[in-house]
Amino acid sequence: MKRVMPRTKRNDSVRINLEVAPAVRDRLERLKETAELESITEAIRRALAIYEKILELNRDGDEVVIRFRDGTEKPLLIIP
């Protein structure tokens, strides 16, 4: 099932040009496909939201932990 987030109105948008290496473009494309997103823009938007949240949690002194299916946990180290 394709997940779609609501789009902003066109007049609420700002166009930016982003120059990245081909490998970065490939990673963004894979992320888009893996997450079943409509666009690379949506992949970037979601990645930014997650990164902002992780930084916020780290600033507050909380530890961000990844929990695997087998129950093991590993701290997520973020270098600001």
KOLMAR-425422 format. One line per 2 residues: number of its first residue (from 1); their letters; for each residue x, y, z of N, C-alpha, C, O. Coordinates in nm, 2 decimals. Example, Ala and Ser with C-alpha at 12.3 -4.5 7.8 and 13.67 -1.06 7.14 Angstrom:
<vodrens>
1> AS> 1.32:-0.57:0.78:1.23:-0.45:0.78:1.32:-0.33:0.78:1.42:-0.33:0.85  1.28:-0.22:0.71:1.37:-0.11:0.71:1.29:0.00:0.79:1.34:0.11:0.80 $
</vodrens>
This chain:
<vodrens>
1> MK> 0.08:-0.12:0.00:0.00:0.00:0.00:0.09:0.12:0.00:0.18:0.13:0.08  0.06:0.22:-0.09:0.14:0.34:-0.10:0.10:0.44:0.01:-0.02:0.47:0.02 $
3> RV> 0.20:0.49:0.08:0.17:0.59:0.18:0.19:0.73:0.12:0.29:0.76:0.06  0.09:0.81:0.14:0.10:0.95:0.08:0.07:1.05:0.19:-0.03:1.04:0.26 $
5> MP> 0.16:1.14:0.21:0.13:1.25:0.30:0.07:1.37:0.22:0.10:1.39:0.10  -0.01:1.45:0.29:-0.08:1.56:0.22:0.03:1.66:0.17:0.13:1.68:0.23 $
7> RT> 0.01:1.70:0.05:0.10:1.80:-0.01:0.06:1.94:0.03:-0.06:1.97:0.05  0.16:2.03:0.03:0.13:2.17:0.06:0.07:2.23:-0.07:0.10:2.18:-0.18 $
9> KR> 0.00:2.34:-0.05:-0.05:2.41:-0.17:0.07:2.47:-0.24:0.17:2.51:-0.18  0.06:2.47:-0.37:0.17:2.52:-0.46:0.22:2.66:-0.41:0.34:2.68:-0.42 $
11> ND> 0.13:2.75:-0.38:0.18:2.88:-0.34:0.24:2.88:-0.20:0.30:2.99:-0.16  0.24:2.77:-0.13:0.31:2.76:0.00:0.45:2.70:-0.01:0.52:2.69:0.08 $
13> SV> 0.48:2.67:-0.14:0.61:2.60:-0.16:0.72:2.70:-0.21:0.69:2.80:-0.26  0.84:2.66:-0.18:0.96:2.73:-0.23:1.04:2.63:-0.30:1.08:2.52:-0.25 $
15> RI> 1.08:2.66:-0.42:1.17:2.57:-0.50:1.31:2.60:-0.46:1.36:2.71:-0.46  1.39:2.49:-0.44:1.53:2.50:-0.42:1.60:2.40:-0.52:1.54:2.30:-0.55 $
17> NL> 1.71:2.43:-0.56:1.79:2.34:-0.64:1.90:2.28:-0.55:1.97:2.36:-0.48  1.92:2.15:-0.56:2.01:2.09:-0.47:2.10:2.00:-0.56:2.06:1.92:-0.63 $
19> EV> 2.23:2.03:-0.55:2.33:1.96:-0.62:2.39:1.85:-0.53:2.45:1.88:-0.43  2.38:1.73:-0.58:2.44:1.62:-0.50:2.51:1.52:-0.59:2.49:1.52:-0.71 $
21> AP> 2.60:1.44:-0.53:2.67:1.34:-0.61:2.57:1.23:-0.66:2.47:1.21:-0.60  2.60:1.17:-0.77:2.52:1.06:-0.82:2.49:0.96:-0.71:2.38:0.90:-0.71 $
23> AV> 2.58:0.92:-0.63:2.56:0.82:-0.53:2.45:0.87:-0.43:2.37:0.78:-0.38  2.45:0.99:-0.40:2.35:1.05:-0.31:2.21:1.04:-0.37:2.11:1.00:-0.31 $
25> RD> 2.21:1.08:-0.50:2.08:1.07:-0.58:2.03:0.93:-0.58:1.91:0.90:-0.56  2.12:0.83:-0.60:2.08:0.69:-0.60:2.02:0.65:-0.46:1.92:0.58:-0.45 $
27> RL> 2.09:0.69:-0.35:2.04:0.66:-0.22:1.90:0.72:-0.20:1.81:0.65:-0.14  1.88:0.84:-0.24:1.75:0.90:-0.23:1.64:0.83:-0.31:1.53:0.81:-0.26 $
29> ER> 1.68:0.79:-0.43:1.58:0.71:-0.51:1.55:0.58:-0.44:1.43:0.54:-0.44  1.65:0.51:-0.39:1.62:0.38:-0.32:1.53:0.40:-0.20:1.44:0.32:-0.17 $
31> LK> 1.56:0.51:-0.12:1.48:0.54:-0.01:1.33:0.57:-0.05:1.24:0.52:0.02  1.32:0.64:-0.16:1.18:0.67:-0.21:1.11:0.54:-0.24:0.99:0.52:-0.21 $
33> ET> 1.18:0.45:-0.31:1.12:0.32:-0.35:1.09:0.23:-0.23:0.98:0.18:-0.22  1.19:0.22:-0.14:1.17:0.14:-0.02:1.05:0.18:0.06:0.98:0.10:0.11 $
35> AE> 1.04:0.31:0.08:0.93:0.37:0.16:0.80:0.39:0.09:0.70:0.43:0.14  0.80:0.35:-0.04:0.69:0.37:-0.13:0.63:0.51:-0.13:0.51:0.53:-0.11 $
37> LE> 0.72:0.60:-0.15:0.69:0.75:-0.15:0.67:0.79:-0.29:0.71:0.73:-0.39  0.60:0.90:-0.31:0.56:0.96:-0.44:0.68:1.03:-0.50:0.69:1.03:-0.63 $
39> SI> 0.78:1.08:-0.42:0.89:1.16:-0.48:1.01:1.16:-0.39:1.00:1.13:-0.27  1.12:1.20:-0.45:1.24:1.22:-0.37:1.22:1.34:-0.27:1.28:1.33:-0.16 $
41> TE> 1.15:1.44:-0.31:1.12:1.55:-0.22:1.05:1.50:-0.10:1.09:1.54:0.01  0.96:1.41:-0.11:0.89:1.35:0.01:0.99:1.27:0.09:0.98:1.28:0.22 $
43> AI> 1.08:1.20:0.03:1.18:1.13:0.11:1.27:1.22:0.19:1.30:1.20:0.30  1.31:1.33:0.12:1.39:1.43:0.19:1.31:1.49:0.31:1.37:1.51:0.42 $
45> RR> 1.19:1.53:0.28:1.10:1.59:0.39:1.09:1.50:0.51:1.11:1.55:0.62  1.07:1.37:0.49:1.06:1.28:0.60:1.19:1.25:0.67:1.20:1.24:0.79 $
47> AL> 1.30:1.25:0.59:1.43:1.23:0.65:1.47:1.35:0.74:1.52:1.33:0.85  1.43:1.47:0.70:1.46:1.59:0.78:1.38:1.58:0.91:1.43:1.62:1.01 $
49> AI> 1.25:1.54:0.90:1.17:1.53:1.02:1.23:1.44:1.12:1.23:1.47:1.24  1.27:1.32:1.08:1.33:1.22:1.17:1.46:1.28:1.23:1.48:1.26:1.35 $
51> YE> 1.55:1.34:1.14:1.67:1.39:1.19:1.65:1.50:1.29:1.72:1.50:1.40  1.55:1.59:1.27:1.52:1.70:1.36:1.48:1.64:1.50:1.52:1.68:1.60 $
53> KI> 1.40:1.53:1.49:1.35:1.47:1.62:1.46:1.41:1.70:1.47:1.42:1.82  1.55:1.34:1.62:1.66:1.27:1.69:1.75:1.38:1.76:1.79:1.36:1.87 $
55> LE> 1.78:1.49:1.69:1.86:1.59:1.74:1.79:1.66:1.87:1.86:1.69:1.96  1.66:1.67:1.86:1.59:1.73:1.97:1.60:1.64:2.09:1.62:1.68:2.20 $
57> LN> 1.58:1.51:2.07:1.59:1.41:2.18:1.73:1.41:2.24:1.75:1.41:2.36  1.83:1.42:2.16:1.97:1.42:2.21:2.00:1.55:2.28:2.07:1.55:2.38 $
59> RD> 1.95:1.66:2.24:1.97:1.79:2.31:1.91:1.79:2.45:1.96:1.84:2.54  1.80:1.72:2.46:1.73:1.71:2.59:1.80:1.60:2.68:1.76:1.58:2.80 $
61> GD> 1.90:1.54:2.63:1.98:1.45:2.71:1.93:1.30:2.70:1.98:1.21:2.77  1.82:1.28:2.63:1.77:1.15:2.61:1.86:1.07:2.52:1.92:1.12:2.43 $
63> EV> 1.86:0.94:2.54:1.94:0.85:2.45:1.84:0.79:2.35:1.73:0.74:2.39  1.88:0.79:2.23:1.80:0.73:2.12:1.85:0.59:2.10:1.97:0.57:2.08 $
65> VI> 1.76:0.49:2.11:1.80:0.35:2.11:1.72:0.29:1.99:1.60:0.31:1.98  1.79:0.20:1.92:1.73:0.12:1.82:1.70:-0.01:1.88:1.79:-0.08:1.93 $
67> RF> 1.58:-0.06:1.87:1.54:-0.19:1.92:1.51:-0.29:1.81:1.43:-0.26:1.72  1.59:-0.40:1.80:1.57:-0.49:1.69:1.47:-0.59:1.73:1.42:-0.61:1.84 $
69> RD> 1.42:-0.66:1.62:1.31:-0.76:1.64:1.35:-0.87:1.75:1.26:-0.92:1.82  1.47:-0.90:1.76:1.51:-1.00:1.86:1.52:-0.95:2.00:1.56:-1.02:2.09 $
71> GT> 1.49:-0.82:2.02:1.49:-0.76:2.15:1.62:-0.69:2.19:1.62:-0.62:2.29  1.72:-0.71:2.11:1.85:-0.64:2.14:1.83:-0.50:2.11:1.76:-0.46:2.02 $
73> EK> 1.91:-0.42:2.18:1.91:-0.27:2.16:2.05:-0.22:2.13:2.15:-0.27:2.18  2.05:-0.11:2.06:2.18:-0.05:2.03:2.16:0.11:2.03:2.07:0.15:1.96 $
75> PL> 2.24:0.18:2.10:2.22:0.33:2.10:2.25:0.39:1.97:2.35:0.34:1.90  2.18:0.49:1.93:2.20:0.56:1.80:2.29:0.68:1.84:2.24:0.77:1.90 $
77> LI> 2.41:0.68:1.79:2.50:0.79:1.82:2.49:0.89:1.71:2.51:0.86:1.59  2.46:1.02:1.75:2.44:1.13:1.65:2.55:1.23:1.68:2.56:1.27:1.80 $
79> IP> 2.62:1.26:1.58:2.73:1.37:1.60:2.67:1.49:1.53:2.66:1.50:1.41  2.64:1.59:1.61:2.58:1.72:1.56:2.68:1.80:1.48:2.64:1.91:1.43 $
</vodrens>
